Amino acid sequence: MSQDSKVKTTASSPPILTKARKSLPVLDPSGDYYYWWLNTMVFPVMYNLIIVVCRACFPDLQHGYLVAWLVMDYTSDLFYLLDIVVRFHTGFLEQGILVVDKGKISSRYVCTWSFFLDLVSLLPTDVAYVSLGPHTPTLRLNRFLRAPRLFEAFDRMETRTAYPNAFRIAKLMLYIFVVIHWNSCLYFALSRYLGFGRDIWVYPDPAQPGFERLRRQYLYSFYFSTLILTTVGDTPLPAREEEYLFMVGDFLLAVMGFATIMGSMSSVIYNMNTADAAFYPDHALVKKYMKLNHVNHRLERRVIDWYQHLQINKKMTNEVAILQHLPERLRAEVAVSVHLPTLRRVQIFQNCEASLLEELVLKLQPQTYSPGEYVCRKGDIGREMYIIREGQLAVVADDGVTQYAVLGAGLYFGEISIINIKGNMSGNRRTANIKSLGYSDLFCLSKEDLREVLSEYPQAQAIMEEKGREILLKMNKLDVNAEAAEIALQEATEARLRGLDQQLDDLQTKFARLLAELESSALKIAYRIERLEWQTREWPMPEELAEADDEGEPGEGTSKDGEGRAGQEGPPGLE
């Protein structure tokens, strides 16, 4: 068997693929192990980006902790080396299937630009320590080439975190800190090159009390760099060309950074507003509508309180619109994981097929009711049922004050009204007043949606009708005589329909026979007409007969003979 066929067999057989993954340490690029390895690589990359440049510009920092730096340097190099090994064992998708062949993975990785950068970032530049000494951390600047790994890790974190907008802000702040940190290190290095204390712009002379400490040196440089890059001002005027160039470069960087920050913050705010608009309905248009139509203040206050409740408590009323871009099966799985336990609490839906419940879950519409708002009133036609997700509702009398019962989370009502049960004495009308005591979250299932789903599950429909009948019997709401009359009427109607169907079939059969006889007769007539046409072509024309009369006696005899012959050769159909 060829290598390609082995790969195809592995991809098409899940058990074999599982065994292959166990025997070959291949990581899925979208899996958890690869994700956590990217998070681990953030630390060595950030160490090199922040500490190496700081050690190169602050000599006291490099000399004071040399052993610690060497240990951390080679630890980060070890992680860099392990990262290359991980890249050689990270699969990729080919036609939607994860490739686990290490040969293909290696050949693909070696041909990418990432492999070249990873290889250059691990070049043993530290060997130059032998001639230049160990206090030259600039030899490790090639480690900065592993920065794309950091950006990849941040992208994965942003897609996985539950708070992407907060993560974007934190990432932006980290980038700002790194830029200011690098600029402060360059400022201190430039001050050392020009001479400490030579003018008011450079770092003061370390011989002055307090300015010789390493922490003071870094904080002063960081503060000075922050003033420049944030364009706050209050910075000393430069006195040399190098200082002017540094300030101009920082100002240009500040302008670009300010534009980047403003653009990023605008994007974050826009995304947050877009998310709020997608999750929660916009009440500005409703408020404008009520103002234009002079809605009374009390009703306007109730509407505003309802919107405020949705936003404060993170209530969603448009789940269908939010999940509309997901594939149908994935959308069903999400809805099932969220709402199926609630739907299973309904008695008439218990023991139903799983596929039926999955389709019903997609039909549930969340609704939120305000305190004192009626969900339904006695005598209303029932077109939907309700499942209480959260809150309390009361069964009240017609005065709206007397309470007969209180319904809590997990209960349901109105389920009988959406099923056409024969003999239902309520006639699919509401039998009680249901009022929300506080803010209540309900799921609504309409009769049309249920009928659409049950049309493909006749057995489930029969089971649900039987359960509804049992519930009506317990409530004494089922008229057995009316049910028997409806059943008899339905059976008679079905019998008449069957008779009409049979008569229609007989008429169709007779009509088909008549049509066949008509076609047969038409074919026979057409055939006889065609024979007559061929026979009449041999008859003499009137001009020929006139010429024969002019010739005399022989012509007459000839004419008689011709007439006789013509009579003998006449078409048999005229006999």
PAPAKE-954684 format. One record per residue (C-alpha): residue number from 1; residue in three letters; x, y, z. Coordinates in steps of 0.05 Angstrom, whole numbers. Layout:
% residues N
NUM; ALA; X; Y; Z
...
This chain:
% residues 575
1; MET; 0; 0; 0
2; SER; 28; 69; -19
3; GLN; 41; 125; 30
4; ASP; -16; 168; 2
5; SER; -66; 112; 10
6; LYS; -44; 103; 82
7; VAL; -55; 176; 96
8; LYS; -125; 173; 64
9; THR; -142; 111; 104
10; THR; -120; 145; 168
11; ALA; -161; 207; 153
12; SER; -224; 168; 136
13; SER; -222; 123; 198
14; PRO; -230; 157; 265
15; PRO; -204; 98; 307
16; ILE; -142; 92; 264
17; LEU; -132; 167; 268
18; THR; -136; 163; 344
19; LYS; -83; 109; 346
20; ALA; -39; 149; 299
21; ARG; -45; 210; 343
22; LYS; -25; 169; 403
23; SER; 35; 139; 368
24; LEU; 56; 204; 334
25; PRO; 61; 266; 378
26; VAL; 26; 311; 328
27; LEU; -11; 372; 355
28; ASP; -75; 399; 327
29; PRO; -64; 474; 313
30; SER; -135; 489; 338
31; GLY; -128; 443; 399
32; ASP; -117; 460; 472
33; TYR; -45; 434; 477
34; TYR; -22; 478; 420
35; TYR; -59; 537; 451
36; TRP; -26; 529; 519
37; TRP; 42; 521; 487
38; LEU; 32; 588; 452
39; ASN; 15; 619; 519
40; THR; 79; 590; 547
41; MET; 120; 620; 491
42; VAL; 95; 689; 510
43; PHE; 142; 692; 569
44; PRO; 210; 678; 535
45; VAL; 192; 724; 477
46; MET; 170; 780; 524
47; TYR; 233; 769; 565
48; ASN; 277; 781; 505
49; LEU; 237; 840; 480
50; ILE; 238; 877; 546
51; ILE; 299; 854; 586
52; VAL; 353; 848; 533
53; VAL; 346; 920; 509
54; CYS; 343; 944; 581
55; ARG; 408; 906; 598
56; ALA; 442; 935; 537
57; CYS; 425; 1007; 555
58; PHE; 432; 1003; 632
59; PRO; 502; 975; 646
60; ASP; 489; 971; 721
61; LEU; 431; 924; 709
62; GLN; 475; 879; 666
63; HIS; 534; 877; 714
64; GLY; 493; 869; 778
65; TYR; 455; 806; 758
66; LEU; 499; 772; 707
67; VAL; 488; 701; 732
68; ALA; 413; 709; 734
69; TRP; 412; 737; 664
70; LEU; 454; 680; 636
71; VAL; 408; 629; 667
72; MET; 346; 663; 640
73; ASP; 378; 673; 572
74; TYR; 393; 600; 561
75; THR; 326; 580; 591
76; SER; 292; 623; 539
77; ASP; 337; 592; 485
78; LEU; 315; 524; 508
79; PHE; 242; 545; 499
80; TYR; 259; 572; 431
81; LEU; 290; 505; 412
82; LEU; 230; 467; 439
83; ASP; 185; 513; 399
84; ILE; 219; 491; 335
85; VAL; 208; 419; 355
86; VAL; 135; 434; 368
87; ARG; 129; 467; 299
88; PHE; 157; 403; 268
89; HIS; 101; 364; 304
90; THR; 43; 412; 291
91; GLY; -5; 386; 239
92; PHE; -41; 426; 186
93; LEU; -106; 420; 149
94; GLU; -108; 393; 79
95; GLN; -177; 392; 46
96; GLY; -206; 400; 116
97; ILE; -170; 339; 145
98; LEU; -114; 343; 196
99; VAL; -49; 317; 166
100; VAL; -11; 275; 217
101; ASP; 46; 252; 172
102; LYS; 110; 281; 202
103; GLY; 145; 279; 134
104; LYS; 93; 325; 103
105; ILE; 92; 369; 164
106; SER; 167; 377; 164
107; SER; 172; 391; 89
108; ARG; 117; 443; 94
109; TYR; 148; 478; 154
110; VAL; 218; 480; 125
111; CYS; 192; 515; 62
112; THR; 159; 572; 102
113; TRP; 189; 639; 121
114; SER; 174; 624; 194
115; PHE; 226; 568; 194
116; PHE; 280; 616; 170
117; LEU; 263; 667; 224
118; ASP; 261; 613; 278
119; LEU; 328; 587; 255
120; VAL; 361; 656; 254
121; SER; 333; 672; 322
122; LEU; 371; 612; 351
123; LEU; 439; 626; 319
124; PRO; 493; 618; 373
125; THR; 513; 691; 373
126; ASP; 532; 683; 446
127; VAL; 597; 652; 422
128; ALA; 622; 723; 413
129; TYR; 623; 729; 489
130; VAL; 692; 697; 485
131; SER; 721; 758; 451
132; LEU; 673; 814; 471
133; GLY; 658; 791; 541
134; PRO; 594; 770; 575
135; HIS; 570; 841; 585
136; THR; 547; 851; 513
137; PRO; 473; 831; 512
138; THR; 465; 865; 444
139; LEU; 490; 799; 415
140; ARG; 422; 770; 431
141; LEU; 382; 819; 389
142; ASN; 368; 763; 339
143; ARG; 320; 734; 391
144; PHE; 272; 790; 373
145; LEU; 257; 752; 308
146; ARG; 211; 705; 347
147; ALA; 161; 762; 358
148; PRO; 110; 734; 307
149; ARG; 99; 677; 357
150; LEU; 77; 729; 407
151; PHE; 27; 759; 359
152; GLU; -1; 690; 342
153; ALA; -11; 676; 416
154; PHE; -48; 741; 426
155; ASP; -93; 727; 367
156; ARG; -111; 659; 396
157; MET; -124; 689; 464
158; GLU; -170; 741; 434
159; THR; -212; 688; 399
160; ARG; -217; 645; 462
161; THR; -228; 696; 516
162; ALA; -297; 712; 540
163; TYR; -279; 786; 543
164; PRO; -247; 803; 476
165; ASN; -256; 879; 483
166; ALA; -221; 880; 550
167; PHE; -166; 837; 522
168; ARG; -156; 885; 463
169; ILE; -149; 943; 512
170; ALA; -99; 904; 555
171; LYS; -59; 885; 492
172; LEU; -58; 957; 469
173; MET; -33; 980; 537
174; LEU; 22; 927; 534
175; TYR; 44; 951; 466
176; ILE; 46; 1023; 492
177; PHE; 88; 1001; 552
178; VAL; 138; 965; 507
179; VAL; 146; 1025; 462
180; ILE; 156; 1073; 521
181; HIS; 204; 1023; 553
182; TRP; 246; 1018; 490
183; ASN; 246; 1093; 482
184; SER; 267; 1104; 554
185; CYS; 325; 1055; 545
186; LEU; 347; 1092; 482
187; TYR; 342; 1158; 518
188; PHE; 387; 1134; 574
189; ALA; 437; 1105; 524
190; LEU; 438; 1171; 485
191; SER; 448; 1209; 549
192; ARG; 507; 1164; 567
193; TYR; 536; 1175; 497
194; LEU; 529; 1250; 500
195; GLY; 550; 1254; 573
196; PHE; 508; 1254; 635
197; GLY; 492; 1324; 660
198; ARG; 522; 1360; 600
199; ASP; 457; 1399; 591
200; ILE; 387; 1400; 620
201; TRP; 359; 1353; 567
202; VAL; 403; 1291; 582
203; TYR; 400; 1249; 645
204; PRO; 430; 1285; 705
205; ASP; 500; 1268; 729
206; PRO; 497; 1203; 770
207; ALA; 546; 1235; 818
208; GLN; 489; 1277; 845
209; PRO; 455; 1246; 906
210; GLY; 397; 1200; 888
211; PHE; 413; 1196; 813
212; GLU; 463; 1140; 819
213; ARG; 412; 1087; 837
214; LEU; 389; 1040; 781
215; ARG; 316; 1046; 798
216; ARG; 320; 1122; 795
217; GLN; 355; 1119; 728
218; TYR; 301; 1076; 697
219; LEU; 242; 1113; 727
220; TYR; 270; 1181; 706
221; SER; 281; 1155; 635
222; PHE; 212; 1123; 633
223; TYR; 179; 1187; 658
224; PHE; 217; 1230; 607
225; SER; 199; 1182; 551
226; THR; 126; 1182; 572
227; LEU; 123; 1258; 570
228; ILE; 150; 1259; 499
229; LEU; 109; 1202; 470
230; THR; 44; 1227; 500
231; THR; 58; 1298; 476
232; VAL; 43; 1325; 545
233; GLY; 99; 1375; 541
234; ASP; 139; 1404; 599
235; THR; 203; 1373; 573
236; PRO; 271; 1408; 571
237; LEU; 291; 1439; 506
238; PRO; 343; 1400; 467
239; ALA; 411; 1432; 457
240; ARG; 447; 1387; 407
241; GLU; 432; 1358; 339
242; GLU; 427; 1288; 367
243; GLU; 376; 1311; 418
244; TYR; 335; 1347; 365
245; LEU; 335; 1285; 321
246; PHE; 313; 1242; 380
247; MET; 257; 1290; 397
248; VAL; 233; 1295; 325
249; GLY; 233; 1219; 318
250; ASP; 194; 1213; 383
251; PHE; 143; 1264; 361
252; LEU; 132; 1228; 296
253; LEU; 125; 1163; 335
254; ALA; 77; 1197; 383
255; VAL; 33; 1222; 326
256; MET; 30; 1152; 296
257; GLY; 19; 1121; 365
258; PHE; -36; 1170; 381
259; ALA; -71; 1154; 315
260; THR; -64; 1080; 329
261; ILE; -90; 1086; 400
262; MET; -149; 1128; 379
263; GLY; -165; 1080; 322
264; SER; -160; 1019; 368
265; MET; -203; 1051; 422
266; SER; -254; 1072; 371
267; SER; -255; 1001; 344
268; VAL; -265; 973; 414
269; ILE; -321; 1022; 430
270; TYR; -354; 1007; 363
271; ASN; -350; 933; 375
272; MET; -379; 941; 444
273; ASN; -437; 983; 417
274; THR; -448; 933; 361
275; ALA; -450; 876; 410
276; ASP; -499; 913; 455
277; ALA; -543; 928; 395
278; ALA; -542; 855; 374
279; PHE; -558; 829; 443
280; TYR; -606; 881; 469
281; PRO; -658; 920; 430
282; ASP; -647; 994; 418
283; HIS; -695; 1035; 460
284; ALA; -677; 1102; 428
285; LEU; -725; 1091; 370
286; VAL; -781; 1068; 417
287; LYS; -771; 1129; 462
288; LYS; -773; 1175; 401
289; TYR; -837; 1141; 376
290; MET; -871; 1150; 444
291; LYS; -851; 1223; 447
292; LEU; -878; 1237; 377
293; ASN; -944; 1202; 392
294; HIS; -952; 1232; 462
295; VAL; -955; 1167; 500
296; ASN; -975; 1178; 572
297; HIS; -918; 1184; 622
298; ARG; -937; 1122; 662
299; LEU; -935; 1075; 601
300; GLU; -871; 1108; 577
301; ARG; -839; 1096; 645
302; ARG; -858; 1022; 641
303; VAL; -827; 1015; 573
304; ILE; -762; 1049; 595
305; ASP; -759; 1005; 658
306; TRP; -767; 943; 614
307; TYR; -708; 963; 570
308; GLN; -667; 981; 631
309; HIS; -681; 913; 662
310; LEU; -657; 878; 598
311; GLN; -591; 916; 596
312; ILE; -575; 914; 671
313; ASN; -590; 840; 678
314; LYS; -562; 820; 610
315; LYS; -628; 792; 584
316; MET; -632; 772; 510
317; THR; -695; 771; 469
318; ASN; -666; 759; 399
319; GLU; -628; 694; 405
320; VAL; -648; 674; 334
321; ALA; -616; 735; 304
322; ILE; -553; 726; 345
323; LEU; -543; 653; 324
324; GLN; -567; 662; 252
325; HIS; -496; 658; 221
326; LEU; -481; 590; 252
327; PRO; -493; 527; 211
328; GLU; -561; 496; 224
329; ARG; -534; 435; 261
330; LEU; -486; 476; 303
331; ARG; -541; 526; 319
332; ALA; -586; 469; 341
333; GLU; -532; 441; 387
334; VAL; -522; 509; 419
335; ALA; -596; 518; 429
336; VAL; -603; 447; 456
337; SER; -547; 458; 507
338; VAL; -581; 521; 531
339; HIS; -655; 506; 530
340; LEU; -666; 430; 527
341; PRO; -667; 420; 603
342; THR; -722; 472; 607
343; LEU; -763; 440; 552
344; ARG; -758; 370; 583
345; ARG; -795; 396; 645
346; VAL; -859; 402; 605
347; GLN; -901; 341; 618
348; ILE; -928; 332; 548
349; PHE; -857; 335; 519
350; GLN; -829; 281; 564
351; ASN; -807; 216; 530
352; CYS; -811; 249; 462
353; GLU; -759; 235; 408
354; ALA; -693; 272; 416
355; SER; -696; 299; 345
356; LEU; -766; 327; 358
357; LEU; -742; 363; 420
358; GLU; -682; 391; 382
359; GLU; -728; 421; 330
360; LEU; -775; 449; 383
361; VAL; -716; 481; 419
362; LEU; -702; 523; 357
363; LYS; -773; 548; 359
364; LEU; -771; 574; 431
365; GLN; -777; 650; 435
366; PRO; -752; 683; 500
367; GLN; -797; 737; 528
368; THR; -791; 782; 589
369; TYR; -851; 810; 627
370; SER; -852; 870; 674
371; PRO; -883; 871; 744
372; GLY; -959; 871; 741
373; GLU; -961; 854; 667
374; TYR; -1012; 801; 645
375; VAL; -984; 743; 605
376; CYS; -1054; 720; 587
377; ARG; -1125; 733; 607
378; LYS; -1185; 688; 617
379; GLY; -1223; 678; 552
380; ASP; -1165; 695; 506
381; ILE; -1153; 647; 449
382; GLY; -1091; 606; 465
383; ARG; -1041; 609; 409
384; GLU; -978; 593; 449
385; MET; -954; 559; 511
386; TYR; -905; 587; 563
387; ILE; -848; 557; 603
388; ILE; -824; 596; 663
389; ARG; -749; 603; 661
390; GLU; -741; 653; 718
391; GLY; -788; 694; 762
392; GLN; -856; 684; 792
393; LEU; -926; 689; 761
394; ALA; -993; 688; 797
395; VAL; -1060; 658; 777
396; VAL; -1107; 715; 796
397; ALA; -1181; 728; 796
398; ASP; -1216; 777; 750
399; ASP; -1203; 833; 800
400; GLY; -1127; 824; 790
401; VAL; -1115; 821; 865
402; THR; -1139; 754; 891
403; GLN; -1085; 701; 880
404; TYR; -1104; 628; 871
405; ALA; -1034; 600; 860
406; VAL; -963; 622; 847
407; LEU; -922; 592; 790
408; GLY; -846; 590; 797
409; ALA; -786; 573; 754
410; GLY; -791; 507; 717
411; LEU; -867; 506; 713
412; TYR; -908; 516; 650
413; PHE; -979; 535; 628
414; GLY; -1020; 540; 565
415; GLU; -994; 475; 537
416; ILE; -1064; 446; 524
417; SER; -1085; 506; 482
418; ILE; -1033; 492; 428
419; ILE; -1057; 420; 417
420; ASN; -1124; 408; 384
421; ILE; -1155; 357; 430
422; LYS; -1224; 332; 415
423; GLY; -1275; 346; 470
424; ASN; -1236; 403; 502
425; MET; -1289; 441; 540
426; SER; -1247; 505; 542
427; GLY; -1247; 508; 467
428; ASN; -1173; 527; 463
429; ARG; -1187; 589; 505
430; ARG; -1150; 611; 567
431; THR; -1183; 589; 631
432; ALA; -1145; 635; 679
433; ASN; -1111; 702; 687
434; ILE; -1035; 697; 692
435; LYS; -998; 759; 717
436; SER; -925; 770; 729
437; LEU; -908; 788; 801
438; GLY; -838; 815; 784
439; TYR; -794; 812; 723
440; SER; -805; 743; 693
441; ASP; -767; 708; 638
442; LEU; -809; 659; 597
443; PHE; -801; 616; 536
444; CYS; -858; 620; 486
445; LEU; -876; 564; 437
446; SER; -929; 581; 386
447; LYS; -981; 533; 358
448; GLU; -958; 544; 287
449; ASP; -886; 524; 304
450; LEU; -910; 462; 341
451; ARG; -956; 443; 283
452; GLU; -899; 452; 233
453; VAL; -853; 407; 273
454; LEU; -906; 354; 289
455; SER; -925; 348; 216
456; GLU; -862; 306; 207
457; TYR; -872; 266; 271
458; PRO; -943; 237; 268
459; GLN; -928; 185; 322
460; ALA; -903; 239; 370
461; GLN; -965; 280; 355
462; ALA; -1010; 222; 374
463; ILE; -971; 212; 439
464; MET; -976; 285; 457
465; GLU; -1050; 287; 443
466; GLU; -1060; 227; 488
467; LYS; -1021; 260; 544
468; GLY; -1061; 324; 535
469; ARG; -1125; 283; 539
470; GLU; -1102; 252; 605
471; ILE; -1088; 321; 633
472; LEU; -1157; 346; 612
473; LEU; -1189; 286; 645
474; LYS; -1155; 301; 711
475; MET; -1178; 374; 705
476; ASN; -1249; 353; 687
477; LYS; -1243; 394; 624
478; LEU; -1256; 338; 575
479; ASP; -1327; 324; 549
480; VAL; -1326; 250; 533
481; ASN; -1392; 253; 494
482; ALA; -1368; 312; 452
483; GLU; -1303; 275; 441
484; ALA; -1341; 213; 418
485; ALA; -1384; 256; 373
486; GLU; -1324; 290; 343
487; ILE; -1290; 223; 332
488; ALA; -1353; 195; 299
489; LEU; -1359; 257; 256
490; GLN; -1286; 252; 238
491; GLU; -1294; 178; 220
492; ALA; -1356; 193; 179
493; THR; -1320; 249; 144
494; GLU; -1261; 204; 131
495; ALA; -1308; 150; 104
496; ARG; -1341; 200; 58
497; LEU; -1274; 224; 35
498; ARG; -1253; 152; 21
499; GLY; -1318; 142; -18
500; LEU; -1306; 206; -57
501; ASP; -1235; 183; -71
502; GLN; -1260; 116; -96
503; GLN; -1312; 150; -141
504; LEU; -1260; 197; -167
505; ASP; -1215; 137; -183
506; ASP; -1273; 103; -220
507; LEU; -1288; 167; -260
508; GLN; -1215; 174; -277
509; THR; -1214; 101; -301
510; LYS; -1276; 112; -344
511; PHE; -1249; 176; -372
512; ALA; -1184; 141; -390
513; ARG; -1223; 87; -427
514; LEU; -1265; 138; -465
515; LEU; -1202; 176; -483
516; ALA; -1170; 112; -508
517; GLU; -1231; 94; -550
518; LEU; -1233; 165; -578
519; GLU; -1160; 162; -598
520; SER; -1171; 93; -630
521; SER; -1231; 118; -670
522; ALA; -1192; 179; -692
523; LEU; -1135; 135; -716
524; LYS; -1183; 91; -755
525; ILE; -1217; 151; -789
526; ALA; -1149; 180; -806
527; TYR; -1127; 114; -836
528; ARG; -1191; 108; -879
529; ILE; -1184; 180; -904
530; GLU; -1112; 166; -923
531; ARG; -1133; 104; -964
532; LEU; -1186; 144; -1000
533; GLU; -1137; 197; -1018
534; TRP; -1090; 146; -1049
535; GLN; -1146; 113; -1088
536; THR; -1176; 177; -1115
537; ARG; -1108; 197; -1145
538; GLU; -1118; 142; -1200
539; TRP; -1187; 168; -1222
540; PRO; -1191; 206; -1291
541; MET; -1194; 281; -1288
542; PRO; -1256; 319; -1318
543; GLU; -1213; 346; -1377
544; GLU; -1194; 275; -1397
545; LEU; -1267; 254; -1397
546; ALA; -1286; 313; -1442
547; GLU; -1232; 295; -1493
548; ALA; -1257; 223; -1494
549; ASP; -1328; 246; -1511
550; ASP; -1302; 287; -1569
551; GLU; -1269; 226; -1601
552; GLY; -1335; 189; -1614
553; GLU; -1356; 116; -1609
554; PRO; -1290; 86; -1593
555; GLY; -1280; 137; -1541
556; GLU; -1346; 119; -1511
557; GLY; -1327; 47; -1510
558; THR; -1260; 65; -1482
559; SER; -1295; 109; -1432
560; LYS; -1340; 52; -1413
561; ASP; -1282; 6; -1405
562; GLY; -1246; 59; -1365
563; GLU; -1306; 68; -1322
564; GLY; -1310; -6; -1312
565; ARG; -1237; -10; -1294
566; ALA; -1244; 49; -1249
567; GLY; -1303; 16; -1215
568; GLN; -1263; -47; -1207
569; GLU; -1203; -10; -1177
570; GLY; -1245; 33; -1131
571; PRO; -1226; 37; -1057
572; PRO; -1252; -21; -1018
573; GLY; -1274; 25; -963
574; LEU; -1330; 52; -1009
575; GLU; -1362; -16; -1023
